[in-house]
Amino acid sequence: MFTTLLTVLENGIYIITINRPDKLNALSKNVFTDLNIALDEINSNAEIKSVIITGAGPKAFVAGADISEFNALSKDQSMSLAKRGQDTFARIENSSKPIVAAVNGFALGGGCELAMSCHFRVASENAKFGQPEVNLGLIPGYGGTQRLVQLIGKGKAMELLMSAHLIDAAEAKQLGLINYVTTAETLLEHTKKILDIINSKAPLAVAGCIKAANAVFDETKEGYAVEIEQFGNAFATEDMKEGTTAFLEKRKAVFTGK
Ligand code: COA
């Protein structure tokens, strides 16, 4: 059914593993297609009570959007890309069934944005979070500028967005970005235990909690449109071409401000 995801349903918990470990589970077009199919399944399958999203391999949850798909995009195409990412992550955020990120390594760029779109996050000690898009001459495009501010506050979010600084699991917990830090070995078990408790509650009440808590941030919807526009603007720059090319060529980017 999927080309980029592994899925299993255990005791009412649907575990989605993004399965491109050789590319650190980067979010390609195919991953988005698969995630949307998985979201349809979550909606329609009554046996699914709640969901865990995690990444394959010991190193990464998701190391970002797939940079190799960026280089040839026009400004309009890049804005559609951001819109598709935002729409998919909005489906996760607004899912009536709980969706929790089990972050097992790098959660960078689109990976951090994916984790932030989940209802909450549990991470292993080796997790690293950040929005390093400015290294590529880019800005986050899948909701990162909005949700990072919502989750950790404007000051720290501004610093992380502008500096591309990565934070470890302990700092992420201190900032409220994640709820628990576990060992790599106990990450899934710990996350499942929390969901076992949630799954024992009234599903409609749980769905009501999600809807009501999300409503707090409704007034910021306009910010997502601003993010798409700025993402498109970044795509039209020479620095973006230099940043993404330098990454793929494994060299340091030389930015010119154009
Ligand atoms: N998009 C596409 N490919 C990616 C990727 C991404 N976001 N992140 C990692 N990869 C690929 C690498 O190109 C490499 O592929 P290759 O083996 O075919 O050359 C493979 O995954 C392993 O990554 P590598 O960089 O060799 O691992 P590392 O341990 O040296 O570094 C990171 C790990 C996470 C620090 C580094 O991969 C990185 O900086 N990734 C990009 C993070 C980013 O900018 N994300 C935001 C994107 S908008």
Residues whose N, C-alpha, C, O or C-beta is under 5 A from the ligand:
A	BS01	COA	D22 K23 L24 A26 A63 G64 A65 D66 I67 S68 F106 L108 G109 G110 P132 E133
